[in-house]
Amino acid sequence: MQIAPYVPGRSTTDDGRKVAKLSSNENPLGTSPKAREAFAAAATSLERYPDASANELREALAAKHGLDPARIIYGNGSDEVLHLVAGAFAGPGDEAIYVNYGFAVYPIAIRRVGATPVIAPDQDYATDVDAILAAVTERTRIVFVANPNNPTGTYAPRAEIERLHAGLRPDILLVLDHAYSEYIDGGDDDGGMALAASAPNVLVTRTFSKMYGLAAERIGWGYGAPAIIEAMHRIRLPFSITIAGTAAAVAALGDTDFVAHTAAHNAKWRAWFSDEIAKLGNAGLRAIPSQANFVLVVFEGDLTAEAAYKGLMDAGYIVRWLPGQGLPQALRITIGTEDETKGVIAALRQMTGAA
Ligand SMILES: *Cc1c(COP(=O)(O)O)cnc(C)c1O
């Protein structure tokens, strides 16, 4: 009963109207047409169980990213992989650390296995490596860091991630959640994959839900040392990913045009959106620098985040207001289509009296 249930992003207004959904960081450009075709083609053999070892998915990921397929774990979204890692490495009496304003699934996964969540303070919404290291105790088993982070969008560069890893005892597992790594400017890399390939205590998790536009199909995966992966395999459900989802994911991996198009769209409109928020600075609005497919906007003036949330809903846009995560003063806004992005800014300008 100490677990606060996960609150998903909404898709309808209070009065049931369907409006632009900018509350779950989904891909505004949809899904690769190749993925949709592969998904449809999988309808021919619904009576068969999936391959329990997900060979096709692991081989495709290994080829794409230059990885050892034996070191890949997979799950029903990376959410399942995060639950698996908590189940395999933490239990009653243990602690797991994540940053203030971290991903909402971490405290659920930690408490579910009877372990204790420990929150490390942020530094103006960003991950503070020194604060994480200071929060470590002899009971610490896992450190979860989303990089870029959700809901803040902030990014810790490679040197900081390496410093964090170097400062942790070898018996503490560092989980680097790369749900948004494809959106980092210029393809920058926090070095997580290299650490997962070489260190015995690093797991990187990734997903098809964001850049690949396959949130409906629930395919996530992780990469780490064989002992980590092997422990997680022992407790996973035998058939947690589907044949159709796997087919779509493998096809999506091959559609580099769709990924490049999404990345360019996001970079362009994220920059434009952040600039427009900066112009509303005298009304107390501030965009936290983002390397993801959303921007956290903090409201520090007369217009409150709650009022802006309601005003945006009236204007036809559902965004994420997160008082339950300690962020009553902010809205997390997914970068949508061009029209949606411009529409959100127009509505905010109106509410602040700027337009
Ligand atoms: C969206 C998200 C995930 C993954 O979601 P799945 O759909 O379960 O793969 C994982 N971590 C973070 C930080 C996210 O925002």
The ligand as a MOL file (V3000), in Angstrom:
LIG
                    3D

  0  0  0     0  0            999 V3000
M  V30 BEGIN CTAB
M  V30 COUNTS 15 15 0 0 0
M  V30 BEGIN ATOM
M  V30 1 C 9.0870 5.8760 -21.7010 0
M  V30 2 C 10.1700 5.4990 -20.7630 0
M  V30 3 C 10.5840 4.1740 -20.6040 0
M  V30 4 C 10.0340 3.0570 -21.3430 0
M  V30 5 O 8.9700 2.6860 -21.5760 0
M  V30 6 P 8.5300 1.3040 -22.2390 0
M  V30 7 O 7.4300 1.7300 -23.1080 0
M  V30 8 O 8.1360 0.4460 -21.1080 0
M  V30 9 O 9.7030 0.7490 -22.9740 0
M  V30 10 C 11.6350 3.8740 -19.7690 0
M  V30 11 N 12.2690 4.8320 -19.0980 0
M  V30 12 C 11.9210 6.1130 -19.2220 0
M  V30 13 C 12.6960 7.1270 -18.4880 0
M  V30 14 C 10.8560 6.4880 -20.0310 0
M  V30 15 O 10.4870 7.7470 -20.1090 0
M  V30 END ATOM
M  V30 BEGIN BOND
M  V30 1 1 1 2
M  V30 2 1 2 3
M  V30 3 2 2 14
M  V30 4 1 3 4
M  V30 5 2 3 10
M  V30 6 1 4 5
M  V30 7 1 5 6
M  V30 8 2 6 7
M  V30 9 1 6 8
M  V30 10 1 6 9
M  V30 11 1 10 11
M  V30 12 2 11 12
M  V30 13 1 12 13
M  V30 14 1 12 14
M  V30 15 1 14 15
M  V30 END BOND
M  V30 END CTAB
M  END
